[in-house]
Amino acid sequence: MKFKDIQEMSSEELATKKRDLRQESLHLRLQQQSGQLEQPSRLRLLRREVARLETVVSQRAKKQEKK
């Protein structure tokens, strides 16, 4: 997902998306531990996606503090 798309999401959508991505990441880590993971690169992509979401959330929080 592009950063611009993430910035356009509402706070509720960001929280939901972040929760879903973390859940998927958990499942993939479990698959990796059991040796069943087919796409190891997917873990890296998920981590980056979560980081993008957290960046937008923190930017919004800082913006609210300034007001």
N, C-alpha and C positions, 0 to 999 in steps of 0.2 A: 504494500500500500504506500502511496506517495505521501510525503510529509504535508503537502498542501491539502490533501484529502483528510488527513488526520486533524489538521487545524480547523477544518470546517465542521467537524463532529461536535455534538453537544457533550457536556460533561458526563451525562448519564451514559451516552453511547461509548465514550472513552473508557469509563469504568467497566462496562459490560465487555467490551472488546479486550481490555487488559486481562480481565478474569478468564475469558475464554482462551486467550493465548497462553496464559500461565498454566491452565488446565491441560492444554494440548502439549505444552512443554513437559509437564510432569509425566504424561503418558509416554512421550517419546523417550524420556530419560529411563523410564522403567523398561521400555523395549530395548534400549541400548544395553542396559545391565544384563538383560536375559539373552542378548545376542540376536535379537529379531529385528533390529532397526534396519530398514531398507535405504533410507535417505539420511545419512548423518548430517548433511549440510542443512537440513530443515531445522535442526536445533539452533544453529547459528543464526538463521534467518528469523526465527522466533524471538531470540534474545534481542536482536536489533529492533524488531518491530515493537517489543515491549519498551525498549529504551526510547524509541521515538514517541510512544504514547506518554511515557513518564515525563519526557521533556516538555511536551505540550501542556500537561497538567501543571508542572512546576512553573512554566511561563505564565499561565493563567493565574496561578496563586500569587506570583510576584506582582502581576498587574493589579490584582485586587488589593494587595497591601498598599500600593502606592496611592490608591484612591482615597 
